[in-house]
Amino acid sequence: MSPRTIVVVGGTSGIGLELARDIVAHGDSVIITGRDAARTAEIAASIGERATGVALDISEPAGIAASLAGIGRIDGLVLAAIERDANTIRDYDIDRATRLTVLKLVGYPAVVHALLDRMENSADTGIVLFGGRAKDMPYPGSTTVSTINGGVEGLTVTLALELAPIRVNALHPGIIGDSPFWAGKPAAVLDGYRSRTPSGELATMADIVDATQFLLRNRGITGTSTYVDRGSRLT
């Protein structure tokens, strides 16, 4: 297969950055996005010459098309931009809830809309949307996160139908033990989550990267939600 160009929205840190590095390591090119132009360009340069950076804030969807105007033909798109949130109903913060809802449920489809004319109308083209296991494994304060990740699943199936033969799939990570967010948690906290998986181990960023690459490339999969959580839903 000839070299491909993949856009990773939210590719300046965490899983998005690990994915961008893996894309380049496999001989493809990557375009990463982040809110700060200078930082995004610096991180792209650190990945290598096949990486470029674009400043983009998908929580402000009115500016998405203009921000992405300079991107040429692409072969795949990963929407990995997320924000952490703890927002209970009893102490409901409307501004925070609105920002996070807009980021995924308006920002994600707005990016697809803006880049659609640069994607080949083929099953070789893959789009991956990041949700999360909070959609069906809620926790105190996950009101907004659980709701929007459920919305990502709905968005996935409607886009898969509307954009066919382009493939659209969702990836829902569980607790990622070596991610920047989770790696620094107290050992007792991580051990508690490990005890809920059949193997006694947590998913890793490498697991997420591998699953994302699979969904980008496999022509037989569309309209699906893939769970990468070491089977925590089974216990």
Biotite code that builds the C-alpha atoms (Angstrom):
import biotite.structure as struc

atoms = struc.array([
    struc.Atom([0.000, 0.000, 0.000], chain_id="A", res_id=1, res_name="MET", atom_name="CA", element="C"),
    struc.Atom([1.324, 3.441, -0.926], chain_id="A", res_id=2, res_name="SER", atom_name="CA", element="C"),
    struc.Atom([2.034, 5.976, 1.835], chain_id="A", res_id=3, res_name="PRO", atom_name="CA", element="C"),
    struc.Atom([-1.074, 7.564, 3.307], chain_id="A", res_id=4, res_name="ARG", atom_name="CA", element="C"),
    struc.Atom([-1.840, 10.888, 4.974], chain_id="A", res_id=5, res_name="THR", atom_name="CA", element="C"),
    struc.Atom([-3.872, 10.778, 8.186], chain_id="A", res_id=6, res_name="ILE", atom_name="CA", element="C"),
    struc.Atom([-5.264, 13.725, 10.146], chain_id="A", res_id=7, res_name="VAL", atom_name="CA", element="C"),
    struc.Atom([-5.263, 13.301, 13.923], chain_id="A", res_id=8, res_name="VAL", atom_name="CA", element="C"),
    struc.Atom([-7.405, 15.923, 15.633], chain_id="A", res_id=9, res_name="VAL", atom_name="CA", element="C"),
    struc.Atom([-6.057, 16.188, 19.161], chain_id="A", res_id=10, res_name="GLY", atom_name="CA", element="C"),
    struc.Atom([-2.653, 14.815, 18.219], chain_id="A", res_id=11, res_name="GLY", atom_name="CA", element="C"),
    struc.Atom([-0.426, 16.930, 20.470], chain_id="A", res_id=12, res_name="THR", atom_name="CA", element="C"),
    struc.Atom([-0.625, 14.842, 23.644], chain_id="A", res_id=13, res_name="SER", atom_name="CA", element="C"),
    struc.Atom([-1.598, 11.508, 25.143], chain_id="A", res_id=14, res_name="GLY", atom_name="CA", element="C"),
    struc.Atom([-3.042, 8.842, 22.894], chain_id="A", res_id=15, res_name="ILE", atom_name="CA", element="C"),
    struc.Atom([-3.351, 11.193, 19.922], chain_id="A", res_id=16, res_name="GLY", atom_name="CA", element="C"),
    struc.Atom([0.366, 11.924, 20.023], chain_id="A", res_id=17, res_name="LEU", atom_name="CA", element="C"),
    struc.Atom([1.248, 8.237, 20.357], chain_id="A", res_id=18, res_name="GLU", atom_name="CA", element="C"),
    struc.Atom([-0.928, 7.510, 17.339], chain_id="A", res_id=19, res_name="LEU", atom_name="CA", element="C"),
    struc.Atom([0.738, 10.272, 15.312], chain_id="A", res_id=20, res_name="ALA", atom_name="CA", element="C"),
    struc.Atom([4.161, 8.845, 16.083], chain_id="A", res_id=21, res_name="ARG", atom_name="CA", element="C"),
    struc.Atom([3.008, 5.363, 15.088], chain_id="A", res_id=22, res_name="ASP", atom_name="CA", element="C"),
    struc.Atom([1.579, 6.613, 11.796], chain_id="A", res_id=23, res_name="ILE", atom_name="CA", element="C"),
    struc.Atom([4.935, 8.140, 10.862], chain_id="A", res_id=24, res_name="VAL", atom_name="CA", element="C"),
    struc.Atom([6.818, 5.061, 12.094], chain_id="A", res_id=25, res_name="ALA", atom_name="CA", element="C"),
    struc.Atom([4.824, 3.003, 9.586], chain_id="A", res_id=26, res_name="HIS", atom_name="CA", element="C"),
    struc.Atom([5.930, 5.242, 6.711], chain_id="A", res_id=27, res_name="GLY", atom_name="CA", element="C"),
    struc.Atom([2.802, 7.383, 6.426], chain_id="A", res_id=28, res_name="ASP", atom_name="CA", element="C"),
    struc.Atom([2.341, 11.120, 6.893], chain_id="A", res_id=29, res_name="SER", atom_name="CA", element="C"),
    struc.Atom([0.349, 12.720, 9.688], chain_id="A", res_id=30, res_name="VAL", atom_name="CA", element="C"),
    struc.Atom([-1.273, 16.095, 10.232], chain_id="A", res_id=31, res_name="ILE", atom_name="CA", element="C"),
    struc.Atom([-1.845, 16.805, 13.909], chain_id="A", res_id=32, res_name="ILE", atom_name="CA", element="C"),
    struc.Atom([-4.033, 19.541, 15.350], chain_id="A", res_id=33, res_name="THR", atom_name="CA", element="C"),
    struc.Atom([-3.876, 21.400, 18.635], chain_id="A", res_id=34, res_name="GLY", atom_name="CA", element="C"),
    struc.Atom([-5.248, 24.642, 19.997], chain_id="A", res_id=35, res_name="ARG", atom_name="CA", element="C"),
    struc.Atom([-1.908, 26.490, 20.191], chain_id="A", res_id=36, res_name="ASP", atom_name="CA", element="C"),
    struc.Atom([-0.193, 27.027, 16.835], chain_id="A", res_id=37, res_name="ALA", atom_name="CA", element="C"),
    struc.Atom([3.395, 27.300, 18.121], chain_id="A", res_id=38, res_name="ALA", atom_name="CA", element="C"),
    struc.Atom([3.129, 24.280, 20.401], chain_id="A", res_id=39, res_name="ARG", atom_name="CA", element="C"),
    struc.Atom([1.459, 22.195, 17.679], chain_id="A", res_id=40, res_name="THR", atom_name="CA", element="C"),
    struc.Atom([4.198, 23.058, 15.186], chain_id="A", res_id=41, res_name="ALA", atom_name="CA", element="C"),
    struc.Atom([6.895, 22.216, 17.736], chain_id="A", res_id=42, res_name="GLU", atom_name="CA", element="C"),
    struc.Atom([5.356, 18.826, 18.516], chain_id="A", res_id=43, res_name="ILE", atom_name="CA", element="C"),
    struc.Atom([4.934, 18.039, 14.806], chain_id="A", res_id=44, res_name="ALA", atom_name="CA", element="C"),
    struc.Atom([8.620, 18.824, 14.240], chain_id="A", res_id=45, res_name="ALA", atom_name="CA", element="C"),
    struc.Atom([9.555, 16.453, 17.067], chain_id="A", res_id=46, res_name="SER", atom_name="CA", element="C"),
    struc.Atom([7.659, 13.618, 15.365], chain_id="A", res_id=47, res_name="ILE", atom_name="CA", element="C"),
    struc.Atom([9.581, 13.945, 12.117], chain_id="A", res_id=48, res_name="GLY", atom_name="CA", element="C"),
    struc.Atom([9.562, 15.386, 8.638], chain_id="A", res_id=49, res_name="GLU", atom_name="CA", element="C"),
    struc.Atom([6.377, 13.536, 7.657], chain_id="A", res_id=50, res_name="ARG", atom_name="CA", element="C"),
    struc.Atom([4.408, 15.327, 10.381], chain_id="A", res_id=51, res_name="ALA", atom_name="CA", element="C"),
    struc.Atom([2.831, 18.772, 10.138], chain_id="A", res_id=52, res_name="THR", atom_name="CA", element="C"),
    struc.Atom([0.784, 20.785, 12.599], chain_id="A", res_id=53, res_name="GLY", atom_name="CA", element="C"),
    struc.Atom([-2.392, 22.828, 12.243], chain_id="A", res_id=54, res_name="VAL", atom_name="CA", element="C"),
    struc.Atom([-3.910, 25.088, 14.893], chain_id="A", res_id=55, res_name="ALA", atom_name="CA", element="C"),
    struc.Atom([-7.525, 24.106, 15.577], chain_id="A", res_id=56, res_name="LEU", atom_name="CA", element="C"),
    struc.Atom([-9.999, 24.440, 18.447], chain_id="A", res_id=57, res_name="ASP", atom_name="CA", element="C"),
    struc.Atom([-12.991, 22.207, 17.759], chain_id="A", res_id=58, res_name="ILE", atom_name="CA", element="C"),
    struc.Atom([-14.887, 23.664, 20.707], chain_id="A", res_id=59, res_name="SER", atom_name="CA", element="C"),
    struc.Atom([-15.309, 26.721, 18.449], chain_id="A", res_id=60, res_name="GLU", atom_name="CA", element="C"),
    struc.Atom([-16.847, 25.016, 15.402], chain_id="A", res_id=61, res_name="PRO", atom_name="CA", element="C"),
    struc.Atom([-17.575, 28.204, 13.421], chain_id="A", res_id=62, res_name="ALA", atom_name="CA", element="C"),
    struc.Atom([-13.840, 28.507, 12.707], chain_id="A", res_id=63, res_name="GLY", atom_name="CA", element="C"),
    struc.Atom([-13.131, 24.880, 11.852], chain_id="A", res_id=64, res_name="ILE", atom_name="CA", element="C"),
    struc.Atom([-13.455, 25.107, 8.064], chain_id="A", res_id=65, res_name="ALA", atom_name="CA", element="C"),
    struc.Atom([-11.115, 28.090, 7.843], chain_id="A", res_id=66, res_name="ALA", atom_name="CA", element="C"),
    struc.Atom([-8.549, 26.440, 10.116], chain_id="A", res_id=67, res_name="SER", atom_name="CA", element="C"),
    struc.Atom([-8.490, 23.317, 7.928], chain_id="A", res_id=68, res_name="LEU", atom_name="CA", element="C"),
    struc.Atom([-8.563, 25.097, 4.565], chain_id="A", res_id=69, res_name="ALA", atom_name="CA", element="C"),
    struc.Atom([-4.869, 24.496, 3.884], chain_id="A", res_id=70, res_name="GLY", atom_name="CA", element="C"),
    struc.Atom([-5.056, 20.711, 4.175], chain_id="A", res_id=71, res_name="ILE", atom_name="CA", element="C"),
    struc.Atom([-4.894, 18.780, 0.912], chain_id="A", res_id=72, res_name="GLY", atom_name="CA", element="C"),
    struc.Atom([-5.936, 15.234, 0.069], chain_id="A", res_id=73, res_name="ARG", atom_name="CA", element="C"),
    struc.Atom([-6.094, 12.859, 3.029], chain_id="A", res_id=74, res_name="ILE", atom_name="CA", element="C"),
    struc.Atom([-6.648, 9.118, 3.419], chain_id="A", res_id=75, res_name="ASP", atom_name="CA", element="C"),
    struc.Atom([-8.030, 8.963, 6.935], chain_id="A", res_id=76, res_name="GLY", atom_name="CA", element="C"),
    struc.Atom([-9.224, 11.014, 9.877], chain_id="A", res_id=77, res_name="LEU", atom_name="CA", element="C"),
    struc.Atom([-9.030, 10.367, 13.613], chain_id="A", res_id=78, res_name="VAL", atom_name="CA", element="C"),
    struc.Atom([-11.049, 12.556, 15.968], chain_id="A", res_id=79, res_name="LEU", atom_name="CA", element="C"),
    struc.Atom([-9.245, 12.022, 19.265], chain_id="A", res_id=80, res_name="ALA", atom_name="CA", element="C"),
    struc.Atom([-9.650, 15.455, 20.887], chain_id="A", res_id=81, res_name="ALA", atom_name="CA", element="C"),
    struc.Atom([-11.138, 15.152, 24.359], chain_id="A", res_id=82, res_name="ILE", atom_name="CA", element="C"),
    struc.Atom([-11.402, 17.155, 27.571], chain_id="A", res_id=83, res_name="GLU", atom_name="CA", element="C"),
    struc.Atom([-11.702, 15.783, 31.089], chain_id="A", res_id=84, res_name="ARG", atom_name="CA", element="C"),
    struc.Atom([-14.816, 16.750, 33.011], chain_id="A", res_id=85, res_name="ASP", atom_name="CA", element="C"),
    struc.Atom([-16.428, 16.072, 36.381], chain_id="A", res_id=86, res_name="ALA", atom_name="CA", element="C"),
    struc.Atom([-19.832, 17.721, 36.435], chain_id="A", res_id=87, res_name="ASN", atom_name="CA", element="C"),
    struc.Atom([-22.524, 16.391, 38.737], chain_id="A", res_id=88, res_name="THR", atom_name="CA", element="C"),
    struc.Atom([-26.218, 17.217, 38.411], chain_id="A", res_id=89, res_name="ILE", atom_name="CA", element="C"),
    struc.Atom([-26.288, 18.615, 41.941], chain_id="A", res_id=90, res_name="ARG", atom_name="CA", element="C"),
    struc.Atom([-23.496, 21.087, 41.097], chain_id="A", res_id=91, res_name="ASP", atom_name="CA", element="C"),
    struc.Atom([-24.192, 21.393, 37.385], chain_id="A", res_id=92, res_name="TYR", atom_name="CA", element="C"),
    struc.Atom([-21.902, 23.789, 35.488], chain_id="A", res_id=93, res_name="ASP", atom_name="CA", element="C"),
    struc.Atom([-23.750, 24.753, 32.311], chain_id="A", res_id=94, res_name="ILE", atom_name="CA", element="C"),
    struc.Atom([-20.774, 26.468, 30.654], chain_id="A", res_id=95, res_name="ASP", atom_name="CA", element="C"),
    struc.Atom([-18.509, 23.440, 31.096], chain_id="A", res_id=96, res_name="ARG", atom_name="CA", element="C"),
    struc.Atom([-21.223, 21.078, 29.943], chain_id="A", res_id=97, res_name="ALA", atom_name="CA", element="C"),
    struc.Atom([-21.901, 23.196, 26.868], chain_id="A", res_id=98, res_name="THR", atom_name="CA", element="C"),
    struc.Atom([-18.230, 23.406, 25.897], chain_id="A", res_id=99, res_name="ARG", atom_name="CA", element="C"),
    struc.Atom([-17.678, 19.664, 26.132], chain_id="A", res_id=100, res_name="LEU", atom_name="CA", element="C"),
    struc.Atom([-20.910, 18.839, 24.309], chain_id="A", res_id=101, res_name="THR", atom_name="CA", element="C"),
    struc.Atom([-20.061, 21.213, 21.478], chain_id="A", res_id=102, res_name="VAL", atom_name="CA", element="C"),
    struc.Atom([-16.488, 19.897, 21.277], chain_id="A", res_id=103, res_name="LEU", atom_name="CA", element="C"),
    struc.Atom([-17.548, 16.364, 20.366], chain_id="A", res_id=104, res_name="LYS", atom_name="CA", element="C"),
    struc.Atom([-21.120, 16.466, 19.099], chain_id="A", res_id=105, res_name="LEU", atom_name="CA", element="C"),
    struc.Atom([-20.700, 19.587, 16.965], chain_id="A", res_id=106, res_name="VAL", atom_name="CA", element="C"),
    struc.Atom([-16.933, 19.801, 16.539], chain_id="A", res_id=107, res_name="GLY", atom_name="CA", element="C"),
    struc.Atom([-16.445, 16.207, 15.385], chain_id="A", res_id=108, res_name="TYR", atom_name="CA", element="C"),
    struc.Atom([-19.043, 16.336, 12.576], chain_id="A", res_id=109, res_name="PRO", atom_name="CA", element="C"),
    struc.Atom([-17.935, 19.854, 11.633], chain_id="A", res_id=110, res_name="ALA", atom_name="CA", element="C"),
    struc.Atom([-14.406, 18.548, 11.025], chain_id="A", res_id=111, res_name="VAL", atom_name="CA", element="C"),
    struc.Atom([-15.757, 15.696, 8.890], chain_id="A", res_id=112, res_name="VAL", atom_name="CA", element="C"),
    struc.Atom([-17.843, 18.179, 6.922], chain_id="A", res_id=113, res_name="HIS", atom_name="CA", element="C"),
    struc.Atom([-14.876, 20.477, 6.367], chain_id="A", res_id=114, res_name="ALA", atom_name="CA", element="C"),
    struc.Atom([-12.538, 17.708, 5.159], chain_id="A", res_id=115, res_name="LEU", atom_name="CA", element="C"),
    struc.Atom([-14.970, 15.536, 3.233], chain_id="A", res_id=116, res_name="LEU", atom_name="CA", element="C"),
    struc.Atom([-14.046, 16.960, -0.168], chain_id="A", res_id=117, res_name="ASP", atom_name="CA", element="C"),
    struc.Atom([-10.426, 15.955, 0.483], chain_id="A", res_id=118, res_name="ARG", atom_name="CA", element="C"),
    struc.Atom([-11.196, 12.288, 1.121], chain_id="A", res_id=119, res_name="MET", atom_name="CA", element="C"),
    struc.Atom([-11.508, 9.623, -1.567], chain_id="A", res_id=120, res_name="GLU", atom_name="CA", element="C"),
    struc.Atom([-15.057, 8.257, -1.709], chain_id="A", res_id=121, res_name="ASN", atom_name="CA", element="C"),
    struc.Atom([-13.871, 4.716, -1.089], chain_id="A", res_id=122, res_name="SER", atom_name="CA", element="C"),
    struc.Atom([-13.832, 1.963, 1.533], chain_id="A", res_id=123, res_name="ALA", atom_name="CA", element="C"),
    struc.Atom([-10.084, 2.590, 1.719], chain_id="A", res_id=124, res_name="ASP", atom_name="CA", element="C"),
    struc.Atom([-10.899, 5.827, 3.558], chain_id="A", res_id=125, res_name="THR", atom_name="CA", element="C"),
    struc.Atom([-11.430, 5.435, 7.290], chain_id="A", res_id=126, res_name="GLY", atom_name="CA", element="C"),
    struc.Atom([-12.736, 7.813, 9.950], chain_id="A", res_id=127, res_name="ILE", atom_name="CA", element="C"),
    struc.Atom([-12.370, 6.979, 13.660], chain_id="A", res_id=128, res_name="VAL", atom_name="CA", element="C"),
    struc.Atom([-14.253, 8.880, 16.382], chain_id="A", res_id=129, res_name="LEU", atom_name="CA", element="C"),
    struc.Atom([-13.101, 8.625, 19.999], chain_id="A", res_id=130, res_name="PHE", atom_name="CA", element="C"),
    struc.Atom([-15.761, 8.113, 22.620], chain_id="A", res_id=131, res_name="GLY", atom_name="CA", element="C"),
    struc.Atom([-15.220, 6.368, 25.944], chain_id="A", res_id=132, res_name="GLY", atom_name="CA", element="C"),
    struc.Atom([-16.521, 3.643, 28.236], chain_id="A", res_id=133, res_name="ARG", atom_name="CA", element="C"),
    struc.Atom([-18.253, 6.221, 30.462], chain_id="A", res_id=134, res_name="ALA", atom_name="CA", element="C"),
    struc.Atom([-21.161, 6.001, 28.042], chain_id="A", res_id=135, res_name="LYS", atom_name="CA", element="C"),
    struc.Atom([-22.163, 2.674, 29.574], chain_id="A", res_id=136, res_name="ASP", atom_name="CA", element="C"),
    struc.Atom([-19.963, 2.588, 32.697], chain_id="A", res_id=137, res_name="MET", atom_name="CA", element="C"),
    struc.Atom([-20.841, 5.916, 34.360], chain_id="A", res_id=138, res_name="PRO", atom_name="CA", element="C"),
    struc.Atom([-19.233, 7.276, 37.510], chain_id="A", res_id=139, res_name="TYR", atom_name="CA", element="C"),
    struc.Atom([-20.122, 10.158, 39.851], chain_id="A", res_id=140, res_name="PRO", atom_name="CA", element="C"),
    struc.Atom([-19.666, 13.373, 37.889], chain_id="A", res_id=141, res_name="GLY", atom_name="CA", element="C"),
    struc.Atom([-19.763, 11.730, 34.456], chain_id="A", res_id=142, res_name="SER", atom_name="CA", element="C"),
    struc.Atom([-23.124, 13.251, 33.508], chain_id="A", res_id=143, res_name="THR", atom_name="CA", element="C"),
    struc.Atom([-21.763, 15.154, 30.514], chain_id="A", res_id=144, res_name="THR", atom_name="CA", element="C"),
    struc.Atom([-19.077, 12.644, 29.544], chain_id="A", res_id=145, res_name="VAL", atom_name="CA", element="C"),
    struc.Atom([-21.478, 9.688, 29.600], chain_id="A", res_id=146, res_name="SER", atom_name="CA", element="C"),
    struc.Atom([-24.034, 11.607, 27.570], chain_id="A", res_id=147, res_name="THR", atom_name="CA", element="C"),
    struc.Atom([-21.699, 12.807, 24.825], chain_id="A", res_id=148, res_name="ILE", atom_name="CA", element="C"),
    struc.Atom([-19.928, 9.468, 24.476], chain_id="A", res_id=149, res_name="ASN", atom_name="CA", element="C"),
    struc.Atom([-23.327, 7.887, 23.955], chain_id="A", res_id=150, res_name="GLY", atom_name="CA", element="C"),
    struc.Atom([-23.862, 10.581, 21.340], chain_id="A", res_id=151, res_name="GLY", atom_name="CA", element="C"),
    struc.Atom([-20.600, 9.606, 19.632], chain_id="A", res_id=152, res_name="VAL", atom_name="CA", element="C"),
    struc.Atom([-22.016, 6.121, 19.136], chain_id="A", res_id=153, res_name="GLU", atom_name="CA", element="C"),
    struc.Atom([-25.128, 7.567, 17.494], chain_id="A", res_id=154, res_name="GLY", atom_name="CA", element="C"),
    struc.Atom([-23.017, 9.903, 15.381], chain_id="A", res_id=155, res_name="LEU", atom_name="CA", element="C"),
    struc.Atom([-20.901, 6.971, 14.215], chain_id="A", res_id=156, res_name="THR", atom_name="CA", element="C"),
    struc.Atom([-23.765, 4.940, 12.817], chain_id="A", res_id=157, res_name="VAL", atom_name="CA", element="C"),
    struc.Atom([-25.429, 7.841, 11.041], chain_id="A", res_id=158, res_name="THR", atom_name="CA", element="C"),
    struc.Atom([-22.157, 8.988, 9.457], chain_id="A", res_id=159, res_name="LEU", atom_name="CA", element="C"),
    struc.Atom([-21.354, 5.421, 8.384], chain_id="A", res_id=160, res_name="ALA", atom_name="CA", element="C"),
    struc.Atom([-24.665, 5.260, 6.547], chain_id="A", res_id=161, res_name="LEU", atom_name="CA", element="C"),
    struc.Atom([-24.520, 8.745, 5.074], chain_id="A", res_id=162, res_name="GLU", atom_name="CA", element="C"),
    struc.Atom([-20.870, 8.696, 3.959], chain_id="A", res_id=163, res_name="LEU", atom_name="CA", element="C"),
    struc.Atom([-20.670, 5.118, 2.604], chain_id="A", res_id=164, res_name="ALA", atom_name="CA", element="C"),
    struc.Atom([-18.498, 3.732, 1.095], chain_id="A", res_id=165, res_name="PRO", atom_name="CA", element="C"),
    struc.Atom([-16.227, 5.806, 3.374], chain_id="A", res_id=166, res_name="ILE", atom_name="CA", element="C"),
    struc.Atom([-16.022, 3.870, 6.642], chain_id="A", res_id=167, res_name="ARG", atom_name="CA", element="C"),
    struc.Atom([-16.794, 5.419, 10.026], chain_id="A", res_id=168, res_name="VAL", atom_name="CA", element="C"),
    struc.Atom([-16.163, 3.668, 13.345], chain_id="A", res_id=169, res_name="ASN", atom_name="CA", element="C"),
    struc.Atom([-15.948, 4.624, 17.012], chain_id="A", res_id=170, res_name="ALA", atom_name="CA", element="C"),
    struc.Atom([-13.313, 3.598, 19.527], chain_id="A", res_id=171, res_name="LEU", atom_name="CA", element="C"),
    struc.Atom([-14.227, 3.623, 23.219], chain_id="A", res_id=172, res_name="HIS", atom_name="CA", element="C"),
    struc.Atom([-11.189, 3.307, 25.506], chain_id="A", res_id=173, res_name="PRO", atom_name="CA", element="C"),
    struc.Atom([-11.466, 2.118, 29.078], chain_id="A", res_id=174, res_name="GLY", atom_name="CA", element="C"),
    struc.Atom([-8.920, 2.955, 31.781], chain_id="A", res_id=175, res_name="ILE", atom_name="CA", element="C"),
    struc.Atom([-5.569, 3.379, 29.999], chain_id="A", res_id=176, res_name="ILE", atom_name="CA", element="C"),
    struc.Atom([-3.020, 2.577, 32.668], chain_id="A", res_id=177, res_name="GLY", atom_name="CA", element="C"),
    struc.Atom([0.040, 4.199, 31.055], chain_id="A", res_id=178, res_name="ASP", atom_name="CA", element="C"),
    struc.Atom([-1.666, 7.324, 29.705], chain_id="A", res_id=179, res_name="SER", atom_name="CA", element="C"),
    struc.Atom([-0.533, 10.687, 31.136], chain_id="A", res_id=180, res_name="PRO", atom_name="CA", element="C"),
    struc.Atom([-3.872, 11.093, 32.925], chain_id="A", res_id=181, res_name="PHE", atom_name="CA", element="C"),
    struc.Atom([-3.909, 7.678, 34.626], chain_id="A", res_id=182, res_name="TRP", atom_name="CA", element="C"),
    struc.Atom([-0.215, 6.820, 35.084], chain_id="A", res_id=183, res_name="ALA", atom_name="CA", element="C"),
    struc.Atom([0.182, 9.260, 37.957], chain_id="A", res_id=184, res_name="GLY", atom_name="CA", element="C"),
    struc.Atom([-2.804, 8.014, 39.922], chain_id="A", res_id=185, res_name="LYS", atom_name="CA", element="C"),
    struc.Atom([-2.171, 6.293, 43.292], chain_id="A", res_id=186, res_name="PRO", atom_name="CA", element="C"),
    struc.Atom([-1.320, 2.618, 42.989], chain_id="A", res_id=187, res_name="ALA", atom_name="CA", element="C"),
    struc.Atom([-4.373, 1.667, 45.043], chain_id="A", res_id=188, res_name="ALA", atom_name="CA", element="C"),
    struc.Atom([-6.650, 3.401, 42.548], chain_id="A", res_id=189, res_name="VAL", atom_name="CA", element="C"),
    struc.Atom([-5.090, 1.622, 39.564], chain_id="A", res_id=190, res_name="LEU", atom_name="CA", element="C"),
    struc.Atom([-5.076, -1.702, 41.401], chain_id="A", res_id=191, res_name="ASP", atom_name="CA", element="C"),
    struc.Atom([-8.804, -1.295, 41.968], chain_id="A", res_id=192, res_name="GLY", atom_name="CA", element="C"),
    struc.Atom([-9.396, -0.909, 38.251], chain_id="A", res_id=193, res_name="TYR", atom_name="CA", element="C"),
    struc.Atom([-7.045, -3.793, 37.428], chain_id="A", res_id=194, res_name="ARG", atom_name="CA", element="C"),
    struc.Atom([-9.055, -6.071, 39.681], chain_id="A", res_id=195, res_name="SER", atom_name="CA", element="C"),
    struc.Atom([-12.073, -5.510, 37.438], chain_id="A", res_id=196, res_name="ARG", atom_name="CA", element="C"),
    struc.Atom([-10.435, -6.925, 34.307], chain_id="A", res_id=197, res_name="THR", atom_name="CA", element="C"),
    struc.Atom([-10.270, -10.666, 33.598], chain_id="A", res_id=198, res_name="PRO", atom_name="CA", element="C"),
    struc.Atom([-6.491, -10.492, 33.057], chain_id="A", res_id=199, res_name="SER", atom_name="CA", element="C"),
    struc.Atom([-5.763, -8.208, 36.000], chain_id="A", res_id=200, res_name="GLY", atom_name="CA", element="C"),
    struc.Atom([-4.159, -5.706, 33.617], chain_id="A", res_id=201, res_name="GLU", atom_name="CA", element="C"),
    struc.Atom([-5.240, -2.347, 32.250], chain_id="A", res_id=202, res_name="LEU", atom_name="CA", element="C"),
    struc.Atom([-5.313, -1.376, 28.599], chain_id="A", res_id=203, res_name="ALA", atom_name="CA", element="C"),
    struc.Atom([-2.306, 0.568, 27.301], chain_id="A", res_id=204, res_name="THR", atom_name="CA", element="C"),
    struc.Atom([-1.814, 3.396, 24.846], chain_id="A", res_id=205, res_name="MET", atom_name="CA", element="C"),
    struc.Atom([-0.254, 0.843, 22.480], chain_id="A", res_id=206, res_name="ALA", atom_name="CA", element="C"),
    struc.Atom([-3.537, -1.100, 22.597], chain_id="A", res_id=207, res_name="ASP", atom_name="CA", element="C"),
    struc.Atom([-5.457, 2.019, 21.583], chain_id="A", res_id=208, res_name="ILE", atom_name="CA", element="C"),
    struc.Atom([-3.017, 2.907, 18.815], chain_id="A", res_id=209, res_name="VAL", atom_name="CA", element="C"),
    struc.Atom([-3.180, -0.611, 17.388], chain_id="A", res_id=210, res_name="ASP", atom_name="CA", element="C"),
    struc.Atom([-6.988, -0.622, 17.436], chain_id="A", res_id=211, res_name="ALA", atom_name="CA", element="C"),
    struc.Atom([-7.148, 2.784, 15.771], chain_id="A", res_id=212, res_name="THR", atom_name="CA", element="C"),
    struc.Atom([-4.804, 1.723, 12.986], chain_id="A", res_id=213, res_name="GLN", atom_name="CA", element="C"),
    struc.Atom([-6.929, -1.387, 12.452], chain_id="A", res_id=214, res_name="PHE", atom_name="CA", element="C"),
    struc.Atom([-10.126, 0.656, 12.151], chain_id="A", res_id=215, res_name="LEU", atom_name="CA", element="C"),
    struc.Atom([-8.450, 3.073, 9.743], chain_id="A", res_id=216, res_name="LEU", atom_name="CA", element="C"),
    struc.Atom([-7.356, 0.310, 7.401], chain_id="A", res_id=217, res_name="ARG", atom_name="CA", element="C"),
    struc.Atom([-9.788, -2.602, 7.581], chain_id="A", res_id=218, res_name="ASN", atom_name="CA", element="C"),
    struc.Atom([-12.236, -2.315, 4.681], chain_id="A", res_id=219, res_name="ARG", atom_name="CA", element="C"),
    struc.Atom([-14.732, -4.722, 6.255], chain_id="A", res_id=220, res_name="GLY", atom_name="CA", element="C"),
    struc.Atom([-15.648, -2.672, 9.315], chain_id="A", res_id=221, res_name="ILE", atom_name="CA", element="C"),
    struc.Atom([-17.955, 0.339, 9.444], chain_id="A", res_id=222, res_name="THR", atom_name="CA", element="C"),
    struc.Atom([-20.618, 1.681, 11.782], chain_id="A", res_id=223, res_name="GLY", atom_name="CA", element="C"),
    struc.Atom([-19.181, -0.182, 14.771], chain_id="A", res_id=224, res_name="THR", atom_name="CA", element="C"),
    struc.Atom([-18.184, 0.717, 18.326], chain_id="A", res_id=225, res_name="SER", atom_name="CA", element="C"),
    struc.Atom([-14.968, -0.953, 19.450], chain_id="A", res_id=226, res_name="THR", atom_name="CA", element="C"),
    struc.Atom([-14.174, -1.266, 23.171], chain_id="A", res_id=227, res_name="TYR", atom_name="CA", element="C"),
    struc.Atom([-10.540, -1.372, 24.250], chain_id="A", res_id=228, res_name="VAL", atom_name="CA", element="C"),
    struc.Atom([-10.663, -2.021, 27.980], chain_id="A", res_id=229, res_name="ASP", atom_name="CA", element="C"),
    struc.Atom([-9.082, -5.460, 28.599], chain_id="A", res_id=230, res_name="ARG", atom_name="CA", element="C"),
    struc.Atom([-12.578, -6.859, 29.098], chain_id="A", res_id=231, res_name="GLY", atom_name="CA", element="C"),
    struc.Atom([-13.557, -4.752, 32.108], chain_id="A", res_id=232, res_name="SER", atom_name="CA", element="C"),
    struc.Atom([-17.198, -4.850, 31.002], chain_id="A", res_id=233, res_name="ARG", atom_name="CA", element="C"),
    struc.Atom([-17.220, -8.620, 31.639], chain_id="A", res_id=234, res_name="LEU", atom_name="CA", element="C"),
    struc.Atom([-16.651, -8.467, 35.396], chain_id="A", res_id=235, res_name="THR", atom_name="CA", element="C"),
])
